Amino acid sequence: MRESRSINRREAMKISVLGAGALTVTAAGGGRFLVDKVGAQELDSQEFDRAACYNAFEGAEPVSYERLADPPYKLALSNSYIGNVWRTQMINMANVFVTRPDVAPLIADWQVASSGEDVAAQISQTENMISAGAQAIIINAISPTALTPTVERARQEGIVVVAFDAIVEASDIVQVNEDQFEMGKIWAEFLIEKAGESGKILMINGVAGTSVDSDRQAGARSVFDNYPDIELVEVVGQWDPGTAQTVTANALAAHDDFTGVWCQGGTDGAVRAFLAAERPLVPFAGEAENGFRKQMLEFADEMPAISIGQSPGLVAVSIRVALDLLQGFETPSLIAVPLPIARTEDLEPGVNVFPDAPDNFFTPINIDACGVNFTFEEIAPE
């Protein structure tokens, strides 16, 4: 476990949790799903240890509410951006997780909606969830501040709110995340180690306006700013392999002397751009897409690399937290898990890289401390 430390608004945490589900989830219209509990008792529940799972950052405060009612409960997932595989895999994981035998009996109604990059649309969709009677809302926010009034209204009405991946600046809610600042910092430190203290770094950023993007950038700059001979060339890859490949290709057309690549997501696309341009590979610091990790193995002798994953399974831990809060259990206000870090020498096929799985599969799919796991087959992209 990584030593916990205090965090600020730029530094939130992340937990990846996963679950294998054999129950059915049937569409009920409008993005809402009713959980079919038939056969739930036929499956073995995975062991869940709250003390091990709910790892608190230093400075987190205990959060508990009066038990709202007896289960089952009405839960809703308010997602924002939907334009990359991470988000679709995250929703797949959520829909599987709510069918798990230890979770399904606690959920009467499960609603999922995605608003895209439109702040007003996510505010509206979250307000609709409040009006529809959701007892807990789990949010992946497009903005850390725009949803604050809506979240505060939800809390005033006694609704449990759990924010994950991208934080929401509001009191009396629980945030679930990895330390994004630390992730960006470690990537930058790796490039200084492998590429040296001078040179030109291609910096491929994520979705602008999100706390994840800004926190990772801040972590990187906390390192790069100490090296005046490092030049940053910034592009926006939207955490998407196709977009990252395009913007990297454009950057390679304008520059012929990159010494390293710092990439928030879509990292395999950035590597493909180097290969297509017939440029020598350089040290890469990137996310945990299966394609990138396969490339790390294939080009182990040419491309020093590090991969740190923001697991889409974070949503499953957030569901777990929401259900616990509804039942009166106490949790930390800031919940974190260690960053799943893998250098090339740490990769193990079938464990943290999947040679036969698609490139766009995100590899960090297990958090044993939270008693939940997925297999690739359960959450494979269609």
N, C-alpha and C positions, 0 to 999 in steps of 0.2 A: 504493500500500500504506500502511496506517495504521502509524504508528510503534509498534513493539512496546514493551510495558512489563511490569513484574512483575505477577503476579496472586496473589491469595490464594484461600482455599477458596471464597470467594463469587464468584470471577471465573474462569470457565472459558471455553473458546473453542469456536468452531464452524466446521466446514467443510462446504460444500455441494458434493457431487460428483454427477455424473449420468452415465448411460450409456444409449445406444440399444442395444436387444438384439433380435436376430432368431433366437436359439436358443430351444429350447423348454425349459420347466421343467415337469416332470410330477409330480403329487402322488403321494407314496408313503405317505401315511397319517401320522396323529399330528403333522401340521404339518411333516413332513419332506419335502424335495424332492430328487430326484436330478437332476443337471444332465445334459441330453442334449447332447453335444458335436457331434452331426451337423451339418455345415455350418459349423462354427466358422471354418474357414480361408477360407471364402468372403467373410467380412466384413473390412473394413479396421479394424485396431485404432487407436484414437485415441492420439495421442502422450502419453506420461506422463513428466513430469520431476519426479523425487523432490525435488530441491533447490527447485524452484519451488512444489511442492504442499505439502511438509511445512514450513510456516512456523512457527517456534518463538517462543513468548512468551519475553521475558527471564526468566531463572530456570529455564527448562526444562532438563532433563538428558538426555543421550543414553541411549537404551534399545536394547539388542540382546540376543538370546538365541542360544544355540547352535542351529544348524539342527536342527529337530526330526526331520525325515524328508524324503524327496523328495515333491513334490506328485504327485497331488492330495491335498487335505486335507478334513477334516470341520469345517465351520463351523456355528455356531448363533447366532441372534439372539434375545436375551431382551428382549422389549419389555414395558413395564408398561401405562400408561394407553392405552386404545384408543378413547376416546369422542369424538374429534374428527377432522376431515378431515386435519389435519397428520399424525397418526399413520398413517392409512390410506394417504395418499400416500407417506409414508416407506416403508412396507412394500412398496407397489407398486414404488417405486424400487429397493429392495433386490432384489426378485425379478427385476426386469429387469436390474439391474447384474450379477448373478451369471451371466447368460447371455451377457455380452459376450465377444467372441472372445479378448480378452487376459486375461480373468478365468476363464471357464468351464473351461479346461484345468487350472486350479489347484484346482478344487473337486470333490470326489467326492460330498459329501453336504451339503445345505443345509437347516437346520432353523429354523423360525420359530415362536415362541409368544408370546402376549400374556396377561398376568396381571391386567390392570385395576389398580385402586387398592389391591389387597390386598397388603400387604408380604409376608406369609407365603406367599402364592401365588407371588410372583416369586422368593422364596428357593427354594421347592420346585421351581419350573420350572427354575431355573438349576442346582440340584443334580441334577436329572434329566438335564440336558444333560451335566454332568460324568460322570455314571454311564453315559450312552449313548456316551461316547467322543469327544465333541467335542474337537478339537485347538485351537480358538480360539472364544471366546465374545465376542460383541459385545453390549453392554448399554446400554439406555436405562432407567435406574433410577428407581423410584418414590421412593426415599429415598437421600440421599447416604451414610448410615451403616449402614442396616439390612443391606445386602448385603455389607458389608465382610468378615465372617467367611467367607462363601461364596466371595467373590472370592479371599481369601487361601488358602483350601483349593484352589481351582482352580490358583493359581500354584504351590502346593506340589507339585501333581501335574504341573507342567510345561505347563499350558494357558495359551495366550496370552489376555489379557483386554484389550479395548479398550472404554472407556466413552465414550459420546457424548451430546450434548444435555444430559442431566442427569448430573452428575458422581457418581463413587463415591470415597469417601475411603479409598484403599488405596494402598500402595506397590507399586512394580515393575509398574505397569500404564501404559497410555497413555490419555490423555484427549484427545478431539477435540471441539471446540466453538467457538462464537463467544464474544466477551466480553459476557456477559449484563449484568454490572454497567454496562459502558459503554453498552450499548443503552438500559437504563433511564435512565441519566444524560442521554444525548442527547435522548431523548424529553422529559424534564423541562426541559432547557435550551431546547428549541424552544418549549415552552408559555410559559416565562417571556418569551422573546423576542416571541412573538405575542400572548399574553394579558395580559402585564404582571406586576408583582410583587405583586399582591394579587388576591383573588378566590377562587372556589370551584372546585376541580379534581375532576372525577370520575375516580377511580382504579380501573380495572377489572383486577383481578388474575387470575392463572392458576390452575394446579392446586396447591393448598396442599401443602407438604411437599417439593416438588421444589426442587432447587438453582436451576433456571431461574427459578422464581417468586420465590424469596427473593433471588436475586442482582439481578434486575431491580428489585425493590422497593428494595433497598438503594441501587442506583444512583440511583433517583429521589429517595429521601430525602436523599441526599448533596447534592442541589440544593435541593429544596423546604425542607429544614430551615434554609436560609439566609434564608428569606423568611417572617418571622413573620405576615405578613398573608395568606399563602396558607392556605386551609382545604382539607383533603383529605376527600373522601367516598369511602369504599372499599366496593367490592362484589367478588364473585367471579364471573368470567365463564367459568372453566374453559377458556379459549382456544377457545371454541366460539361461532359466530355466533348461534345460537338462544338459548343461555344468556346471552350478552352483551346481546342485544336485550331479553330479559326483565328482567334486573337493571338495565339502563339505563332501561327504561320505569318500573320501580318507583322508581328514584332521581329521575326527572323528575317523578313524581307527588308526591314529597315535597319537591322543591327546584325553584325556578324561576329560579335565578340562577347556573347553571354558566358559567364563563368559559373552560373548556377541558376536554378529555378526554384522559387518559393510559390507553392500552389495550394490554394484553399480547397479546391475540389475540381473534378474533371481531369485529374492528373494524368490519367492514361491518354487522354486526348492531346495533352501538351507533349508527352513523349512521342506520340505518333507524328506530331508536326515536325519535331526534330528529325525523325526517321525519313519522313516524306521529303524534307528539304535536304536530306543527305548531309546533315550537320553532325559533327561529333557530339555524342551525348556528354552531358555535364552532370555534376551532382544535383539530385532532385530531392526536394523535401515536399511531401504531399500527403493527401488524404488516404483513405483505406479502401478505395475501390479495388475490386478483385482484379480488374485489368491492370492497374498500376502494380499491384503486388506480383502478378504473373510476369510483368515486364521486369520487375526487380530481380526475379529469378533468372529470366532469360538473358538479361544484360548485366549480370552480377559483376563481370570483370571490367565493364566499361562505364557503369553508371553507379557511383556510390549513392545510396538512397535511404531515406527514412520515411516511414508511413505511420501516421497517427490518425486513428479513426474516431469520427463523431458518429456513434451508432444510431441508426434509425430506431433501434429498439428502445431508445430513451422514452418513447411514448408509452411503452408497456409499464415501466416503473412509475410513470406519472399516473396511469390508471390505478395502479396499486396504491399509490399515495392518496389519491382522491377517495378511494374506497375506505381506506383506513381512517382518514379524517372524518368521513361521514359516520363512521361507527364509533367515533370518540377517541380513537388512538392518537397519541402524540407523535409528531414528526419534527425534525429540524426545519427551520424556515428555508435553509439553503442545503440542498442535498447533492452530494458529489460522489463520483467514483473515480478511480485512477485513470489516467489516460492510457488507452491501449496502444503502446508504442512498439513498433517493429522495425528494426533495421534488417537489411537483407539476410544477415546471418541468423536472424530470429525466426524466419519464415518456416512454417511446417505445413506441407500440403495436407488438406483435409481438416486443418485446425484453424489457421489464420490466413490461409490462401487456398483457393479452390480451383485447381487446374481445369476441371471439366465444366465449371460454371461460367455464366456470361461475364463479360468484362464489367458490366454495370452493376453487378451485385456488390453490396457493401459488406465487408468481411467481418466486422466485430458484431457477432450475433449472439453472444452468450455472456451472461453475468451470473455466475454460480451463486454469489452471495445473496442474490435476490430470488433464488429458487426457480428460475425460469430459463428455458433454452429453446432455441428453434433449430430445425434442420433446414438446409437449403431448399429441400423439396416442399416444405410447408409454406415458404414465403417467396418462392421463386417468382420472378417477373413473368407475366403472361406473354 
